[in-house]
Amino acid sequence: MTAPVRLAVLLSGEGTSLENLFERIDAGTLAARVEIVVASKKSAGGLERARRRGVPAVAVARRDHPDPREFNDAVHAELERFEIDLVACLGFLSPFETRGKFDGRAINVHPALIPAFSGKGFYGRHVYDAVLESGVKLTGATVHFVDAQYDCGPIIAQEAVEVLDTDTAASLAERVQAVERRLVPKVIDWFGRGQLAIEGRRVRILDPGGG
């Protein structure tokens, strides 16, 4: 039996992706345990979602740490209080530095098919607006490993979503986020089973036996 993946979840908003993980863990379909939730905003709803389940939750406010290095010092100080296997950035709007310790052990979810509509400034509603304005017919969701640049680490999983003529940012977001809720637990499961192999810029999904 696969040991539960010990997760740290980093977020900035309401924590709907966090709630999705809690529900799958409760249902027994994801072998994981959320050890700590760190938010970059004191008002983040995801903090209360964690606290309701007895999970340690702390805000490291980005506005209190304008220097990215100092901000990451504070985030890492919180993570060091726990044994963490994988850091999951789920709607985390600040840069997370892996600092060697979390190289290959930190993932991010992005609401587009990287490298399209990605990088600094492309987050949340900004992504969906840009997709609709561009006229593309396909977008989607991406889960990738975190590296030193925004939305630039090796891609683990992607799934396309059709852009409809009738779409608004809200309707498109609903379908993309449904894909994210499928992809993130799948990637966590692969990680826990030792099925992810980083080979340069590519990530190979190994067979369950490791080959």
C-alpha positions as CSV (number, residue, x, y, z in Angstrom):
1,M,0.0,0.0,0.0
2,T,1.3,3.4,-1.0
3,A,2.2,5.7,2.0
4,P,0.2,8.9,2.1
5,V,1.9,11.8,0.4
6,R,2.6,14.5,3.0
7,L,1.5,17.7,1.4
8,A,2.0,21.4,2.0
9,V,-0.5,23.4,0.1
10,L,0.3,27.0,-0.8
11,L,-2.7,29.2,-1.9
12,S,-3.9,32.8,-2.1
13,G,-7.6,32.5,-2.5
14,E,-10.7,30.6,-1.5
15,G,-9.1,27.2,-1.6
16,T,-11.5,25.3,-3.8
17,S,-8.6,23.1,-5.1
18,L,-7.7,22.4,-1.5
19,E,-11.3,21.4,-0.7
20,N,-11.1,19.0,-3.7
21,L,-8.1,17.4,-2.2
22,F,-9.8,17.0,1.2
23,E,-12.8,15.4,-0.4
24,R,-10.7,12.9,-2.4
25,I,-8.7,12.1,0.7
26,D,-11.8,11.6,2.7
27,A,-13.3,9.4,0.0
28,G,-10.2,7.2,0.0
29,T,-9.3,7.9,-3.6
30,L,-6.2,9.9,-2.9
31,A,-3.4,8.6,-0.6
32,A,-2.3,11.9,0.8
33,R,-2.4,14.0,4.0
34,V,-2.3,17.8,4.1
35,E,0.2,18.7,6.8
36,I,0.0,22.5,6.5
37,V,-1.6,25.3,4.4
38,V,0.2,28.5,3.8
39,A,-1.6,31.5,2.3
40,S,0.0,34.7,0.9
41,K,-3.1,36.7,1.9
42,K,-4.5,36.9,5.4
43,S,-8.0,37.0,3.9
44,A,-7.6,33.8,1.9
45,G,-10.6,31.6,2.4
46,G,-8.5,28.5,2.1
47,L,-7.1,29.2,5.6
48,E,-10.5,28.6,7.2
49,R,-11.2,25.5,5.1
50,A,-8.0,24.0,6.5
51,R,-8.7,25.1,10.1
52,R,-12.2,23.5,9.9
53,R,-10.4,20.2,9.3
54,G,-7.9,20.7,12.0
55,V,-5.0,21.3,9.5
56,P,-2.4,23.9,10.6
57,A,-3.0,27.1,8.5
58,V,-0.9,30.2,8.5
59,A,-0.8,33.4,6.5
60,V,2.6,34.7,5.3
61,A,1.3,38.0,3.8
62,R,3.1,39.0,0.6
63,R,2.5,42.6,1.4
64,D,4.4,42.2,4.7
65,H,7.4,40.8,2.8
66,P,7.9,42.9,-0.4
67,D,11.3,41.3,-1.0
68,P,10.7,37.9,-2.7
69,R,13.7,36.4,-0.9
70,E,12.4,37.5,2.5
71,F,9.0,36.3,1.6
72,N,10.3,32.8,0.8
73,D,12.4,32.8,4.0
74,A,9.1,33.2,5.9
75,V,7.3,30.5,3.9
76,H,10.2,28.0,4.2
77,A,10.3,28.7,8.0
78,E,6.7,27.5,8.2
79,L,7.3,24.4,6.0
80,E,10.3,23.4,8.1
81,R,8.1,22.7,11.0
82,F,6.7,19.6,9.2
83,E,7.9,16.6,7.2
84,I,6.8,17.5,3.7
85,D,7.0,15.2,0.7
86,L,5.4,17.5,-1.9
87,V,4.5,21.2,-2.0
88,A,1.4,21.9,-4.1
89,C,0.9,25.5,-5.3
90,L,-2.8,25.8,-5.9
91,G,-3.7,29.3,-6.9
92,F,-0.6,30.7,-5.2
93,L,0.0,34.2,-6.6
94,S,3.6,34.6,-5.3
95,P,6.8,33.0,-6.5
96,F,7.9,29.9,-4.5
97,E,11.6,29.2,-4.4
98,T,12.4,25.5,-4.2
99,R,15.9,26.2,-2.8
100,G,17.2,22.8,-3.6
101,K,15.2,21.1,-0.8
102,F,12.0,21.0,-2.9
103,D,13.5,20.6,-6.4
104,G,11.3,18.0,-8.1
105,R,9.0,18.1,-5.1
106,A,6.9,21.2,-5.8
107,I,4.1,21.4,-8.3
108,N,2.0,24.3,-9.7
109,V,-1.4,24.3,-11.5
110,H,-2.0,26.8,-14.3
111,P,-5.3,27.5,-16.0
112,A,-3.9,27.3,-19.6
113,L,-1.8,25.1,-21.8
114,I,1.7,26.2,-21.0
115,P,3.6,27.9,-22.7
116,A,0.5,29.7,-23.9
117,F,-1.0,32.4,-21.7
118,S,1.6,31.9,-18.9
119,G,4.3,33.8,-17.1
120,K,4.2,36.8,-14.9
121,G,0.8,38.6,-14.9
122,F,-1.1,35.6,-16.2
123,Y,-3.2,34.4,-13.3
124,G,-6.9,33.9,-12.5
125,R,-9.3,36.0,-14.5
126,H,-6.4,37.6,-16.5
127,V,-5.8,34.2,-18.2
128,Y,-9.4,33.6,-19.2
129,D,-9.8,37.2,-20.5
130,A,-6.6,36.8,-22.6
131,V,-7.7,33.4,-24.0
132,L,-11.1,34.9,-25.1
133,E,-9.5,38.0,-26.6
134,S,-7.0,35.9,-28.6
135,G,-9.7,33.9,-30.4
136,V,-8.0,30.5,-29.8
137,K,-10.3,27.5,-30.0
138,L,-8.5,25.4,-27.4
139,T,-7.1,26.2,-23.9
140,G,-6.9,23.9,-20.9
141,A,-5.0,23.2,-17.7
142,T,-1.4,22.3,-16.9
143,V,0.3,20.8,-13.8
144,H,4.1,21.3,-13.8
145,F,7.1,21.2,-11.5
146,V,8.1,24.5,-10.0
147,D,11.4,26.0,-11.1
148,A,13.0,29.5,-10.8
149,Q,10.6,31.1,-13.4
150,Y,6.9,31.7,-13.4
151,D,5.0,28.8,-15.1
152,C,8.1,27.4,-16.7
153,G,9.0,24.1,-14.9
154,P,8.8,20.7,-16.6
155,I,5.2,19.9,-17.6
156,I,3.7,16.8,-15.9
157,A,0.2,16.7,-17.2
158,Q,-2.1,18.8,-19.5
159,E,-5.6,18.5,-20.7
160,A,-7.3,20.6,-23.4
161,V,-10.6,22.4,-23.0
162,E,-12.6,23.7,-26.0
163,V,-13.3,27.5,-26.1
164,L,-16.9,28.0,-27.1
165,D,-18.2,31.0,-29.0
166,T,-20.6,31.6,-26.2
167,D,-18.0,31.5,-23.4
168,T,-17.5,34.2,-20.8
169,A,-14.5,34.3,-18.5
170,A,-16.7,32.7,-15.8
171,S,-18.0,29.8,-18.0
172,L,-14.6,29.0,-19.3
173,A,-13.1,29.1,-15.8
174,E,-15.7,26.6,-14.6
175,R,-14.7,24.0,-17.2
176,V,-10.9,24.6,-16.8
177,Q,-11.1,24.3,-13.1
178,A,-13.0,21.1,-13.4
179,V,-10.0,19.8,-15.3
180,E,-7.6,21.1,-12.7
181,R,-9.6,19.2,-10.0
182,R,-8.9,16.0,-12.0
183,L,-5.3,16.6,-12.9
184,V,-3.9,17.7,-9.5
185,P,-4.9,14.6,-7.6
186,K,-3.7,12.4,-10.5
187,V,-0.3,14.0,-10.4
188,I,-0.1,13.7,-6.6
189,D,-0.9,10.0,-6.9
190,W,1.8,9.5,-9.6
191,F,4.3,11.3,-7.3
192,G,3.4,9.2,-4.3
193,R,3.8,6.0,-6.4
194,G,7.2,7.1,-7.7
195,Q,6.0,7.3,-11.3
196,L,7.4,10.8,-12.2
197,A,10.8,10.9,-13.8
198,I,12.3,14.3,-14.8
199,E,14.5,14.1,-17.9
200,G,15.7,17.5,-18.8
201,R,12.6,19.6,-19.8
202,R,10.4,16.5,-20.0
203,V,8.6,14.5,-17.4
204,R,8.1,10.8,-18.1
205,I,5.2,8.9,-16.4
206,L,6.6,5.6,-15.4
207,D,4.6,2.4,-15.1
208,P,3.5,1.6,-11.6
209,G,6.3,-0.9,-11.2
210,G,8.9,1.9,-11.8
211,G,9.8,1.1,-15.4
